[in-house]
Amino acid sequence: FMARIVITYGVPAEGFEALAGHEVLIPPPGERFSHQQLMALLPTADAVLACTALDAGLIASAPSLRLIVCYGAGYDAIDVAAATRQGVQVANIPDTVTASTAELTVALMLALARDLPGLNADVRTRPGSDLFVLGQGMHVCLSGAALGVVGMGRIGTRVADVGRALGMRILYTAHAPKPQREALGDRFLPLDDLLRQSDVVTLHCPLTAQTRGLLDARRLALMKPTAYLINTARGALVVEEALLDALKTGRIAGAGLDVYPDEPNVNPAFFGLSNVVLTPHAGSNTHSTRRAMAAAAMDCIRRALEGREAVSYTHLRAHETT
């Protein structure tokens, strides 16, 4: 049969060829379907590729819906409990974003440690005689530093592996110690101890009711004044005002942020801070990753339409997100 598939945002469409013969509804590149448009489209939809939020009302408007595929790893914008009650499968495609998000995490870490934005600006605006001076403008070498990974899943593991290749010592916190990481010499620590001992803290946990505001003023105060915080996971994991205060007062040395609590809005209070590197939720924004995301999502939908479970992807149910 010809299924109706709604893609909520105009994402790069390479890889959607797997759905030839079905009706695919997608807005123009870079645009999103409005809430009103989705309310009109979803009642006859069989599957949704969710690149934007899907609340309980939207899900309830779709009685024929079989599957929601989250465009990426994070599923906090989808009401999984409402979908579960309605008998709708929810899946994400986390493997596709692992490498590119880990790479951006490491890039932010290096940019902070070596002040790449500042050096780039100096070379463009200041005389070379002021810059090519031995012993001036020295920064931080990451070799020998402690990298604290909060959430040792796919992305956290990849970041830890790159950190080790740079000569960093790996500390991590997770639901439980991971024998395979311990065998490599990584150390499992409770979160507060990890914050006290790390030179770089990087966040790689999902946003849930338990992790929202995970790093508040108390926990940020545990970090070393020379430490950096990297967040390529979800903005709401950190209490933003507490982070701003820590950055302004020098309570921590700097932050690399790819995610924000109120995207696409970024708090302008960050713009005047020289110890922050900001990117626009670009962790998965590479050509190869976008192609892989489209192909994986479409394969997941195709399997569901054929009556097969998409066993190669992560399926989410309400109990898994509480």
Backbone as CSV, one residue per row, in Angstrom:
resi,resn,N_x,N_y,N_z,CA_x,CA_y,CA_z,C_x,C_y,C_z
1,PHE,0.840,-1.188,0.000,0.000,0.000,0.000,0.879,1.243,0.000
2,MET,0.283,2.365,-0.368,1.019,3.625,-0.337,0.821,4.288,1.022
3,ALA,1.909,4.387,1.775,1.852,4.998,3.098,2.075,6.506,2.998
4,ARG,1.627,7.201,4.034,1.827,8.650,4.113,2.840,8.921,5.220
5,ILE,3.952,9.517,4.849,5.053,9.754,5.783,5.273,11.250,5.897
6,VAL,5.213,11.752,7.106,5.395,13.177,7.366,6.779,13.403,7.965
7,ILE,7.558,14.262,7.346,8.862,14.684,7.856,8.691,16.118,8.323
8,THR,8.905,16.389,9.596,8.444,17.652,10.178,9.314,18.855,9.847
9,TYR,10.494,18.614,9.298,11.427,19.709,9.006,12.085,19.418,7.665
10,GLY,12.445,20.487,6.964,13.073,20.332,5.658,14.537,19.973,5.769
11,VAL,14.808,18.753,6.214,16.183,18.279,6.375,16.739,17.846,5.019
12,PRO,18.062,17.701,4.907,18.630,17.175,3.656,18.002,15.833,3.298
13,ALA,17.515,15.701,2.081,16.676,14.566,1.713,17.422,13.427,1.030
14,GLU,18.755,13.531,0.881,19.489,12.401,0.325,19.314,11.189,1.241
15,GLY,18.951,10.080,0.682,18.709,8.879,1.473,17.249,8.519,1.569
16,PHE,16.353,9.445,1.177,14.924,9.157,1.253,14.436,8.289,0.092
17,GLU,15.330,7.960,-0.835,14.932,7.174,-2.003,14.358,5.822,-1.609
18,ALA,14.671,5.348,-0.417,14.166,4.045,0.026,12.648,4.033,0.136
19,LEU,12.028,5.212,0.168,10.571,5.291,0.321,9.861,5.557,-0.996
20,ALA,10.525,5.297,-2.099,9.873,5.455,-3.402,8.601,4.610,-3.434
21,GLY,7.531,5.216,-3.937,6.244,4.539,-3.984,5.323,4.924,-2.860
22,HIS,5.854,5.610,-1.830,5.041,6.134,-0.742,4.940,7.647,-0.872
23,GLU,3.956,8.226,-0.195,3.770,9.682,-0.206,4.602,10.286,0.927
24,VAL,5.577,11.084,0.584,6.455,11.717,1.569,6.166,13.214,1.584
25,LEU,5.774,13.726,2.723,5.447,15.141,2.888,6.547,15.800,3.702
26,ILE,7.217,16.768,3.101,8.345,17.438,3.750,8.315,18.912,3.370
27,PRO,8.554,19.813,4.318,8.571,21.239,3.973,9.822,21.606,3.190
28,PRO,9.888,22.817,2.642,11.083,23.256,1.910,12.324,23.195,2.796
29,PRO,13.507,23.066,2.188,14.745,22.984,2.967,14.871,24.120,3.983
30,GLY,15.206,23.757,5.213,15.408,24.741,6.263,14.146,25.259,6.914
31,GLU,12.978,24.798,6.482,11.722,25.236,7.080,11.083,24.083,7.839
32,ARG,10.120,24.429,8.704,9.439,23.405,9.489,7.940,23.516,9.300
33,PHE,7.239,22.400,9.411,5.789,22.454,9.449,5.363,23.103,10.759
34,SER,4.412,24.021,10.681,3.884,24.645,11.884,3.009,23.654,12.641
35,HIS,2.668,23.985,13.868,1.779,23.139,14.671,0.452,22.957,13.942
36,GLN,-0.068,24.035,13.355,-1.327,23.971,12.635,-1.218,23.056,11.418
37,GLN,-0.114,23.156,10.691,0.084,22.290,9.529,0.183,20.822,9.936
38,LEU,0.889,20.549,11.021,0.997,19.173,11.493,-0.360,18.628,11.926
39,MET,-1.176,19.467,12.553,-2.503,19.015,12.960,-3.345,18.631,11.747
40,ALA,-3.080,19.269,10.621,-3.805,18.939,9.392,-3.227,17.711,8.692
41,LEU,-1.918,17.489,8.823,-1.264,16.398,8.110,-1.292,15.068,8.863
42,LEU,-1.219,15.119,10.178,-1.018,13.901,10.961,-2.213,12.944,10.998
43,PRO,-3.459,13.417,10.883,-4.577,12.456,10.963,-4.517,11.324,9.955
44,THR,-3.829,11.511,8.841,-3.729,10.444,7.833,-2.306,9.910,7.695
45,ALA,-1.449,10.230,8.646,-0.047,9.807,8.563,0.126,8.394,9.104
46,ASP,0.971,7.627,8.426,1.338,6.292,8.897,2.648,6.298,9.689
47,ALA,3.528,7.230,9.359,4.818,7.327,10.046,5.259,8.785,10.049
48,VAL,6.058,9.140,11.042,6.584,10.496,11.170,8.077,10.428,11.434
49,LEU,8.822,11.218,10.682,10.217,11.477,11.031,10.217,12.788,11.802
50,ALA,10.432,12.697,13.108,10.283,13.844,13.998,11.605,14.580,14.136
51,CYS,11.699,15.696,13.436,12.859,16.583,13.552,12.547,17.742,14.482
52,THR,11.286,17.885,14.868,10.821,18.917,15.783,9.958,18.231,16.844
53,ALA,9.453,19.015,17.788,8.719,18.442,18.920,7.405,17.801,18.485
54,LEU,7.076,16.683,19.124,5.778,16.032,18.951,5.179,15.837,20.338
55,ASP,4.162,16.662,20.651,3.549,16.569,21.968,2.361,15.610,21.934
56,ALA,1.720,15.446,23.087,0.626,14.480,23.194,-0.532,14.843,22.279
57,GLY,-0.801,16.152,22.122,-1.895,16.563,21.262,-1.666,16.203,19.816
58,LEU,-0.448,16.411,19.335,-0.128,16.054,17.958,-0.220,14.551,17.749
59,ILE,0.299,13.796,18.698,0.255,12.339,18.575,-1.187,11.847,18.589
60,ALA,-2.020,12.424,19.448,-3.427,12.014,19.527,-4.180,12.308,18.242
61,SER,-3.700,13.282,17.467,-4.383,13.643,16.217,-4.080,12.663,15.093
62,ALA,-3.253,11.656,15.348,-2.778,10.741,14.309,-3.209,9.309,14.604
63,PRO,-4.482,8.963,14.376,-4.968,7.618,14.742,-4.358,6.492,13.915
64,SER,-3.831,6.799,12.731,-3.259,5.756,11.883,-1.762,5.574,12.088
65,LEU,-1.199,6.365,12.980,0.247,6.384,13.132,0.774,5.054,13.664
66,ARG,1.805,4.542,13.001,2.450,3.302,13.440,3.790,3.553,14.113
67,LEU,4.508,4.556,13.627,5.901,4.728,14.060,6.286,6.201,14.052
68,ILE,7.013,6.603,15.086,7.689,7.897,15.130,9.182,7.612,15.196
69,VAL,9.922,8.159,14.255,11.372,8.042,14.285,11.955,9.388,14.667
70,CYS,12.727,9.407,15.728,13.414,10.633,16.139,14.626,10.838,15.232
71,TYR,14.756,12.045,14.726,15.850,12.367,13.810,17.119,12.613,14.620
72,GLY,17.726,11.541,15.077,18.939,11.633,15.873,18.866,10.736,17.086
73,ALA,19.590,11.123,18.135,19.665,10.303,19.342,18.723,10.791,20.431
74,GLY,18.629,12.114,20.626,17.830,12.670,21.711,16.345,12.574,21.417
75,TYR,15.576,12.101,22.389,14.139,11.902,22.198,13.318,12.730,23.179
76,ASP,13.931,13.730,23.825,13.245,14.489,24.851,12.120,15.368,24.302
77,ALA,12.130,15.659,23.000,11.091,16.510,22.411,9.865,15.708,21.981
78,ILE,9.894,14.399,22.159,8.770,13.539,21.793,8.110,13.024,23.066
79,ASP,6.767,13.095,23.126,6.055,12.560,24.276,5.955,11.043,24.114
80,VAL,6.982,10.359,24.574,7.064,8.906,24.402,5.933,8.212,25.160
81,ALA,5.570,8.747,26.321,4.491,8.129,27.103,3.180,8.178,26.344
82,ALA,2.880,9.321,25.709,1.643,9.435,24.928,1.657,8.472,23.750
83,ALA,2.802,8.357,23.090,2.908,7.430,21.964,2.717,5.986,22.426
84,THR,3.313,5.640,23.554,3.192,4.283,24.085,1.740,3.955,24.399
85,ARG,1.025,4.895,25.016,-0.390,4.676,25.333,-1.211,4.439,24.070
86,GLN,-0.817,5.071,22.992,-1.546,4.976,21.731,-1.091,3.784,20.885
87,GLY,-0.097,3.054,21.375,0.393,1.900,20.641,1.315,2.246,19.496
88,VAL,1.918,3.429,19.543,2.814,3.885,18.490,4.250,3.610,18.909
89,GLN,4.995,2.939,18.044,6.405,2.720,18.323,7.179,4.029,18.181
90,VAL,8.163,4.218,19.036,9.073,5.359,18.931,10.488,4.809,18.839
91,ALA,11.229,5.273,17.842,12.599,4.804,17.649,13.523,5.992,17.426
92,ASN,14.764,5.841,17.803,15.776,6.838,17.444,16.886,6.159,16.657
93,ILE,17.814,6.963,16.156,18.887,6.430,15.296,20.236,6.928,15.819
94,PRO,20.599,6.535,17.032,21.763,7.128,17.693,23.097,6.825,17.042
95,ASP,23.228,5.681,16.418,24.533,5.330,15.844,24.982,6.322,14.774
96,THR,24.015,6.928,14.085,24.363,7.792,12.958,25.057,9.081,13.386
97,VAL,24.816,9.536,14.619,25.343,10.847,15.046,26.551,10.731,15.958
98,THR,26.983,9.525,16.250,28.041,9.329,17.242,29.341,10.016,16.848
99,ALA,29.851,9.686,15.672,31.179,10.166,15.285,31.209,11.677,15.153
100,SER,30.223,12.250,14.474,30.273,13.694,14.227,30.080,14.500,15.504
101,THR,29.213,14.038,16.398,29.015,14.764,17.659,30.256,14.652,18.541
102,ALA,30.872,13.483,18.561,32.112,13.328,19.324,33.206,14.235,18.773
103,GLU,33.280,14.339,17.448,34.300,15.202,16.841,34.090,16.663,17.240
104,LEU,32.849,17.126,17.220,32.606,18.515,17.612,32.932,18.725,19.089
105,THR,32.632,17.733,19.916,32.979,17.822,21.340,34.475,18.041,21.520
106,VAL,35.260,17.241,20.820,36.717,17.363,20.929,37.182,18.696,20.342
107,ALA,36.544,19.130,19.255,36.909,20.418,18.661,36.671,21.561,19.640
108,LEU,35.559,21.540,20.343,35.275,22.581,21.345,36.290,22.527,22.482
109,MET,36.642,21.333,22.892,37.625,21.156,23.963,38.975,21.741,23.560
110,LEU,39.405,21.447,22.356,40.685,21.965,21.867,40.626,23.478,21.643
111,ALA,39.498,23.958,21.134,39.359,25.398,20.895,39.490,26.186,22.193
112,LEU,38.927,25.644,23.268,39.041,26.317,24.567,40.457,26.234,25.116
113,ALA,41.010,25.033,25.087,42.329,24.833,25.690,43.395,25.689,25.020
114,ARG,43.293,25.866,23.704,44.288,26.636,22.961,43.780,28.019,22.542
115,ASP,42.581,28.386,22.998,41.976,29.679,22.674,42.036,29.958,21.170
116,LEU,41.568,29.034,20.382,41.617,29.203,18.935,40.823,30.418,18.445
117,PRO,39.629,30.696,18.991,38.935,31.912,18.536,39.734,33.185,18.813
118,GLY,40.344,33.245,19.989,41.124,34.433,20.327,42.367,34.575,19.470
119,LEU,43.066,33.478,19.240,44.268,33.529,18.406,43.925,33.907,16.968
120,ASN,42.851,33.369,16.460,42.424,33.699,15.105,42.121,35.194,14.982
121,ALA,41.401,35.732,15.972,41.084,37.162,15.953,42.347,38.006,16.072
122,ASP,43.294,37.585,16.914,44.531,38.351,17.082,45.332,38.418,15.784
123,VAL,45.472,37.292,15.112,46.252,37.278,13.869,45.616,38.208,12.831
124,ARG,44.318,38.308,12.830,43.613,39.133,11.852,43.653,40.622,12.187
125,THR,43.847,40.950,13.467,43.656,42.351,13.872,44.872,43.000,14.521
126,ARG,45.873,42.224,14.900,47.015,42.804,15.627,48.304,42.612,14.832
127,PRO,49.270,43.491,15.019,50.553,43.350,14.319,51.247,42.053,14.721
128,GLY,51.896,41.432,13.736,52.607,40.192,14.019,53.677,40.350,15.075
129,SER,54.285,41.526,15.143,55.340,41.757,16.142,54.818,41.652,17.564
130,ASP,53.494,41.840,17.739,52.898,41.700,19.072,52.562,40.250,19.406
131,LEU,52.541,39.398,18.392,52.025,38.044,18.578,53.095,36.968,18.556
132,PHE,54.083,37.105,17.668,55.102,36.067,17.517,56.196,36.282,18.556
133,VAL,55.795,36.097,19.817,56.684,36.352,20.955,56.708,35.093,21.824
134,LEU,57.887,34.531,22.013,57.999,33.329,22.827,57.559,33.594,24.261
135,GLY,56.741,32.672,24.797,56.306,32.800,26.186,55.106,33.691,26.375
136,GLN,54.551,34.208,25.296,53.391,35.094,25.416,52.128,34.346,24.987
137,GLY,51.025,34.605,25.666,49.755,34.007,25.297,49.751,32.497,25.373
138,MET,50.346,31.949,26.403,50.412,30.495,26.526,49.075,29.932,27.024
139,HIS,48.796,28.712,26.581,47.513,28.107,26.900,47.698,26.743,27.543
140,VAL,46.717,25.873,27.389,46.664,24.611,28.125,46.935,23.441,27.190
141,CYS,47.800,22.535,27.613,48.022,21.271,26.899,47.148,20.202,27.548
142,LEU,46.387,19.486,26.736,45.455,18.499,27.284,46.125,17.188,27.671
143,SER,47.282,16.903,27.143,47.975,15.676,27.507,48.251,15.671,29.007
144,GLY,47.824,14.621,29.673,47.993,14.521,31.120,46.835,15.069,31.912
145,ALA,45.918,15.800,31.257,44.762,16.361,31.951,43.697,15.290,32.147
146,ALA,42.793,15.523,33.090,41.721,14.577,33.387,40.456,14.986,32.639
147,LEU,39.943,14.076,31.829,38.707,14.293,31.086,37.579,13.568,31.804
148,GLY,36.590,14.312,32.272,35.440,13.744,32.977,34.256,13.606,32.043
149,VAL,33.858,12.374,31.768,32.775,12.084,30.829,31.515,11.760,31.622
150,VAL,30.489,12.582,31.457,29.220,12.380,32.159,28.268,11.675,31.200
151,GLY,28.176,10.351,31.348,27.370,9.541,30.438,28.255,8.805,29.459
152,MET,28.575,7.553,29.763,29.495,6.781,28.930,28.703,5.881,27.985
153,GLY,27.907,6.534,27.113,27.207,5.818,26.060,28.012,5.861,24.780
154,ARG,27.308,5.862,23.639,28.003,5.832,22.353,28.932,7.028,22.177
155,ILE,28.382,8.235,22.359,29.174,9.437,22.110,30.214,9.619,23.198
156,GLY,29.828,9.411,24.448,30.784,9.544,25.539,31.959,8.607,25.383
157,THR,31.678,7.386,24.939,32.744,6.414,24.719,33.699,6.877,23.626
158,ARG,33.134,7.407,22.530,33.992,7.886,21.434,34.851,9.067,21.902
159,VAL,34.268,9.972,22.648,35.041,11.118,23.160,36.141,10.634,24.099
160,ALA,35.811,9.677,24.952,36.818,9.136,25.868,37.974,8.512,25.097
161,ASP,37.668,7.795,24.036,38.727,7.159,23.249,39.641,8.199,22.599
162,VAL,39.049,9.274,22.079,39.871,10.338,21.485,40.678,11.040,22.570
163,GLY,40.054,11.272,23.716,40.778,11.892,24.818,41.981,11.077,25.239
164,ARG,41.814,9.758,25.287,42.946,8.899,25.648,44.048,9.004,24.598
165,ALA,43.653,9.086,23.320,44.651,9.224,22.261,45.436,10.524,22.395
166,LEU,44.802,11.535,22.997,45.486,12.803,23.246,46.342,12.769,24.513
167,GLY,46.318,11.644,25.209,47.104,11.516,26.434,46.354,11.917,27.683
168,MET,45.025,12.038,27.608,44.243,12.436,28.777,43.909,11.223,29.646
169,ARG,43.719,11.474,30.916,43.240,10.461,31.853,41.708,10.522,31.858
170,ILE,41.033,9.368,31.802,39.586,9.346,31.628,38.900,8.992,32.948
171,LEU,38.047,9.893,33.393,37.130,9.658,34.497,35.723,9.623,33.904
172,TYR,34.817,8.866,34.505,33.467,8.849,33.956,32.456,8.537,35.036
173,THR,31.226,8.959,34.786,30.111,8.571,35.630,29.008,8.042,34.730
174,ALA,28.309,7.034,35.223,27.241,6.382,34.464,26.337,5.704,35.491
175,HIS,25.318,4.963,35.006,24.433,4.271,35.937,25.200,3.259,36.783
176,ALA,26.235,2.682,36.209,27.040,1.687,36.924,28.404,1.626,36.258
177,PRO,29.414,1.138,36.972,30.732,0.974,36.335,30.654,0.064,35.116
178,LYS,31.490,0.351,34.135,31.521,-0.435,32.901,32.842,-1.196,32.856
179,PRO,32.789,-2.522,32.993,34.032,-3.312,33.040,34.947,-3.077,31.850
180,GLN,34.366,-2.875,30.673,35.209,-2.671,29.484,35.971,-1.354,29.556
181,ARG,35.405,-0.361,30.235,36.115,0.913,30.400,37.158,0.803,31.518
182,GLU,36.801,0.105,32.568,37.749,-0.099,33.663,38.980,-0.855,33.164
183,ALA,38.766,-1.789,32.252,39.885,-2.573,31.713,40.853,-1.695,30.937
184,LEU,40.368,-0.584,30.421,41.220,0.347,29.686,41.931,1.339,30.612
185,GLY,41.553,1.325,31.885,42.152,2.260,32.830,41.273,3.441,33.164
186,ASP,40.057,3.506,32.590,39.133,4.580,32.951,38.655,4.370,34.383
187,ARG,38.332,5.472,35.066,37.903,5.387,36.468,36.461,5.841,36.607
188,PHE,35.639,4.981,37.190,34.251,5.326,37.498,34.214,6.127,38.796
189,LEU,33.489,7.253,38.776,33.351,8.089,39.959,31.920,8.597,40.078
190,PRO,31.436,8.840,41.292,30.186,9.581,41.441,30.344,10.973,40.816
191,LEU,29.240,11.568,40.373,29.299,12.822,39.639,30.036,13.915,40.405
192,ASP,29.752,14.085,41.679,30.395,15.167,42.423,31.905,14.993,42.470
193,ASP,32.357,13.759,42.652,33.807,13.518,42.675,34.416,13.756,41.304
194,LEU,33.713,13.358,40.258,34.205,13.611,38.898,34.378,15.111,38.664
195,LEU,33.409,15.900,39.097,33.500,17.351,38.893,34.697,17.935,39.637
196,ARG,34.970,17.438,40.818,36.099,17.956,41.603,37.447,17.637,40.954
197,GLN,37.539,16.494,40.289,38.841,16.011,39.824,39.137,16.282,38.346
198,SER,38.144,16.682,37.560,38.315,16.792,36.113,38.860,18.149,35.702
199,ASP,39.674,18.141,34.666,40.131,19.383,34.033,39.209,19.800,32.893
200,VAL,38.555,18.836,32.284,37.511,19.073,31.293,36.343,18.171,31.648
201,VAL,35.133,18.736,31.698,33.912,17.964,31.938,33.073,18.034,30.672
202,THR,32.673,16.872,30.152,31.870,16.841,28.929,30.600,16.040,29.174
203,LEU,29.469,16.580,28.737,28.157,16.008,29.033,27.650,15.182,27.853
204,HIS,27.254,13.931,28.142,26.756,13.038,27.099,25.625,12.155,27.620
205,CYS,24.733,12.755,28.389,23.584,12.009,28.906,22.303,12.570,28.302
206,PRO,21.250,11.774,28.233,19.987,12.278,27.688,19.329,13.245,28.658
207,LEU,18.438,14.075,28.132,17.661,14.980,28.970,16.408,14.260,29.430
208,THR,16.311,14.027,30.717,15.137,13.395,31.325,14.741,14.219,32.538
209,ALA,13.675,13.806,33.190,13.264,14.504,34.412,14.366,14.457,35.461
210,GLN,15.150,13.384,35.457,16.210,13.230,36.455,17.456,14.042,36.109
211,THR,17.717,14.288,34.836,18.946,14.982,34.460,18.753,16.465,34.166
212,ARG,17.514,16.923,34.084,17.288,18.354,33.855,17.907,19.155,35.006
213,GLY,18.719,20.157,34.669,19.386,20.942,35.701,20.438,20.161,36.462
214,LEU,21.002,19.142,35.837,21.983,18.274,36.506,23.148,19.077,37.067
215,LEU,23.655,20.023,36.279,24.726,20.889,36.769,24.101,22.207,37.191
216,ASP,23.896,22.354,38.491,23.366,23.585,39.058,24.501,24.360,39.715
217,ALA,24.168,25.406,40.438,25.208,26.244,41.045,26.082,25.445,42.007
218,ARG,25.467,24.547,42.778,26.254,23.760,43.731,27.272,22.889,43.007
219,ARG,26.845,22.230,41.964,27.759,21.325,41.280,28.796,22.085,40.458
220,LEU,28.424,23.184,39.846,29.413,23.980,39.117,30.495,24.492,40.066
221,ALA,30.114,24.760,41.306,31.089,25.238,42.294,32.088,24.164,42.691
222,LEU,31.770,22.908,42.401,32.708,21.824,42.704,33.855,21.761,41.699
223,MET,33.657,22.321,40.518,34.667,22.215,39.465,35.891,23.067,39.790
224,LYS,37.017,22.661,39.230,38.237,23.449,39.391,38.086,24.802,38.697
225,PRO,38.690,25.856,39.232,38.635,27.146,38.533,39.376,27.135,37.200
226,THR,40.188,26.118,36.976,40.915,25.984,35.710,40.211,25.042,34.733
227,ALA,39.038,24.544,35.103,38.375,23.510,34.317,37.457,24.106,33.253
228,TYR,37.221,23.310,32.202,36.312,23.673,31.128,35.107,22.733,31.140
229,LEU,33.950,23.282,30.741,32.735,22.495,30.589,32.356,22.459,29.114
230,ILE,32.079,21.258,28.596,31.635,21.085,27.218,30.239,20.476,27.244
231,ASN,29.319,21.064,26.473,27.970,20.507,26.392,27.527,20.415,24.937
232,THR,27.521,19.196,24.401,26.984,18.933,23.068,25.769,18.014,23.173
233,ALA,25.179,17.898,24.365,24.062,16.978,24.596,22.730,17.729,24.548
234,ARG,22.349,18.369,25.658,21.122,19.162,25.719,21.365,20.350,26.644
235,GLY,20.882,21.508,26.230,21.133,22.727,26.994,20.579,22.684,28.394
236,ALA,19.415,22.066,28.579,18.763,22.080,29.880,19.415,21.170,30.902
237,LEU,20.471,20.451,30.524,21.234,19.703,31.523,21.940,20.625,32.501
238,VAL,22.146,21.868,32.098,22.879,22.845,32.909,21.947,24.000,33.244
239,VAL,21.978,24.452,34.472,21.220,25.648,34.858,21.947,26.857,34.282
240,GLU,21.326,27.499,33.303,22.027,28.504,32.508,22.516,29.689,33.331
241,GLU,21.697,30.205,34.207,22.120,31.368,35.002,23.299,31.016,35.899
242,ALA,23.305,29.811,36.429,24.429,29.385,37.263,25.700,29.275,36.426
243,LEU,25.570,28.791,35.196,26.735,28.703,34.313,27.254,30.084,33.957
244,LEU,26.358,30.986,33.624,26.787,32.357,33.311,27.529,32.978,34.478
245,ASP,27.023,32.779,35.671,27.685,33.338,36.850,29.060,32.726,37.044
246,ALA,29.164,31.402,36.831,30.456,30.734,36.988,31.466,31.236,35.966
247,LEU,31.011,31.524,34.764,31.906,32.018,33.715,32.316,33.465,33.961
248,LYS,31.376,34.277,34.381,31.658,35.695,34.611,32.599,35.909,35.786
249,THR,32.451,35.081,36.815,33.252,35.268,38.025,34.556,34.492,38.002
250,GLY,34.781,33.693,36.937,35.988,32.890,36.880,35.918,31.657,37.748
251,ARG,34.687,31.286,38.144,34.545,30.070,38.955,34.992,28.850,38.172
252,ILE,34.766,28.880,36.834,35.358,27.894,35.940,36.066,28.658,34.824
253,ALA,36.965,27.989,34.117,37.802,28.693,33.146,37.072,28.991,31.844
254,GLY,36.123,28.147,31.452,35.446,28.390,30.183,34.452,27.296,29.870
255,ALA,33.722,27.498,28.770,32.725,26.523,28.350,32.647,26.491,26.832
256,GLY,32.391,25.307,26.303,32.101,25.109,24.888,30.685,24.587,24.776
257,LEU,29.802,25.354,24.137,28.378,25.025,24.117,27.875,24.871,22.688
258,ASP,27.234,23.746,22.428,26.582,23.523,21.138,25.069,23.473,21.291
259,VAL,24.579,23.456,22.530,23.152,23.292,22.804,22.728,24.293,23.869
260,TYR,21.419,24.647,23.842,20.906,25.724,24.678,19.491,25.372,25.134
261,PRO,19.074,25.887,26.290,17.755,25.517,26.813,16.589,25.967,25.951
262,ASP,16.733,27.074,25.224,15.607,27.668,24.491,15.927,27.791,23.006
263,GLU,16.455,26.727,22.417,16.798,26.785,20.991,15.558,27.061,20.137
264,PRO,15.701,27.881,19.075,16.956,28.384,18.500,17.471,29.680,19.135
265,ASN,16.895,30.083,20.246,17.358,31.302,20.911,18.560,31.002,21.795
266,VAL,19.551,31.872,21.708,20.753,31.764,22.533,20.797,32.992,23.435
267,ASN,21.007,32.770,24.708,21.059,33.876,25.668,22.175,34.836,25.285
268,PRO,21.850,36.098,24.968,22.897,37.042,24.549,23.915,37.347,25.630
269,ALA,23.643,36.964,26.870,24.620,37.182,27.935,25.910,36.427,27.659
270,PHE,25.849,35.377,26.835,27.062,34.639,26.495,27.948,35.397,25.500
271,PHE,27.354,36.293,24.737,28.075,36.863,23.597,29.258,37.734,24.004
272,GLY,29.191,38.338,25.151,30.276,39.206,25.584,31.359,38.495,26.375
273,LEU,31.278,37.186,26.491,32.242,36.431,27.296,33.304,35.826,26.388
274,SER,34.546,36.136,26.656,35.640,35.630,25.828,36.031,34.203,26.175
275,ASN,35.512,33.673,27.278,35.868,32.316,27.698,34.796,31.296,27.318
276,VAL,34.002,31.617,26.289,32.968,30.713,25.808,33.106,30.561,24.296
277,VAL,33.014,29.310,23.813,32.937,29.034,22.377,31.539,28.511,22.102
278,LEU,30.828,29.120,21.166,29.428,28.816,20.889,29.260,28.284,19.478
279,THR,28.504,27.197,19.333,28.148,26.676,18.016,26.644,26.385,18.011
280,PRO,25.980,26.396,16.833,24.510,26.326,16.754,23.951,24.907,16.612
281,HIS,24.093,24.089,17.640,23.604,22.706,17.644,24.044,22.009,16.360
282,ALA,25.339,22.006,16.154,25.927,21.523,14.904,26.586,20.164,15.030
283,GLY,26.339,19.456,16.123,27.035,18.194,16.360,26.880,17.187,15.247
284,SER,25.690,17.093,14.669,25.460,16.110,13.608,25.452,16.740,12.224
285,ASN,25.818,18.002,12.136,25.648,18.745,10.881,26.856,18.589,9.954
286,THR,27.042,17.371,9.465,28.041,17.111,8.434,27.345,16.405,7.270
287,HIS,27.946,16.482,6.088,27.325,15.879,4.914,27.093,14.381,5.104
288,SER,28.122,13.679,5.561,28.005,12.227,5.676,27.020,11.828,6.769
289,THR,26.996,12.580,7.863,26.078,12.246,8.947,24.637,12.461,8.527
290,ARG,24.347,13.571,7.862,22.970,13.818,7.423,22.507,12.748,6.442
291,ARG,23.382,12.317,5.556,23.009,11.238,4.630,22.715,9.959,5.403
292,ALA,23.561,9.663,6.367,23.367,8.444,7.162,22.089,8.515,7.983
293,MET,21.768,9.693,8.521,20.554,9.854,9.319,19.314,9.629,8.461
294,ALA,19.308,10.206,7.266,18.160,10.019,6.379,18.008,8.551,5.999
295,ALA,19.097,7.908,5.637,19.034,6.511,5.220,18.580,5.605,6.365
296,ALA,19.098,5.841,7.563,18.724,5.005,8.711,17.262,5.209,9.078
297,ALA,16.808,6.470,9.081,15.412,6.747,9.417,14.473,6.124,8.394
298,MET,14.821,6.255,7.129,13.957,5.693,6.098,13.928,4.176,6.146
299,ASP,15.068,3.556,6.442,15.102,2.102,6.568,14.240,1.658,7.741
300,CYS,14.294,2.416,8.825,13.479,2.105,10.000,11.992,2.185,9.651
301,ILE,11.595,3.236,8.935,10.193,3.403,8.547,9.777,2.311,7.567
302,ARG,10.623,2.014,6.596,10.295,0.992,5.597,10.041,-0.356,6.266
303,ARG,10.897,-0.710,7.224,10.719,-1.984,7.922,9.391,-2.008,8.687
304,ALA,9.053,-0.892,9.329,7.797,-0.833,10.083,6.598,-0.958,9.151
305,LEU,6.658,-0.316,8.011,5.552,-0.397,7.057,5.396,-1.803,6.498
306,GLU,6.482,-2.542,6.472,6.439,-3.921,6.000,6.038,-4.899,7.104
307,GLY,5.765,-4.350,8.291,5.351,-5.189,9.406,6.479,-5.816,10.167
308,ARG,7.700,-5.348,9.912,8.868,-5.881,10.621,9.342,-4.862,11.658
309,GLU,9.816,-5.358,12.783,10.380,-4.455,13.778,11.762,-4.014,13.322
310,ALA,12.028,-2.721,13.524,13.340,-2.187,13.127,14.365,-2.571,14.186
311,VAL,14.759,-3.828,14.175,15.561,-4.374,15.267,16.946,-3.753,15.357
312,SER,17.399,-3.125,14.289,18.752,-2.575,14.329,18.795,-1.176,14.912
313,TYR,17.629,-0.660,15.347,17.574,0.676,15.916,17.030,0.610,17.340
314,THR,17.230,1.655,18.071,16.811,1.698,19.457,15.313,2.011,19.537
315,HIS,14.547,1.171,20.183,13.130,1.431,20.373,12.904,1.936,21.791
316,LEU,12.104,2.979,21.893,11.901,3.654,23.157,10.473,3.461,23.620
317,ARG,10.303,3.226,24.889,8.971,3.134,25.484,8.939,4.013,26.706
318,ALA,7.753,4.269,27.192,7.593,5.247,28.261,8.459,4.923,29.468
319,HIS,8.535,3.647,29.833,9.291,3.278,31.048,10.779,3.550,30.901
320,GLU,11.257,3.660,29.653,12.675,3.869,29.439,13.081,5.339,29.561
321,THR,12.101,6.223,29.656,12.403,7.660,29.665,12.017,8.302,30.986
322,THR,11.714,7.491,32.001,11.312,8.051,33.289,12.312,7.653,34.352
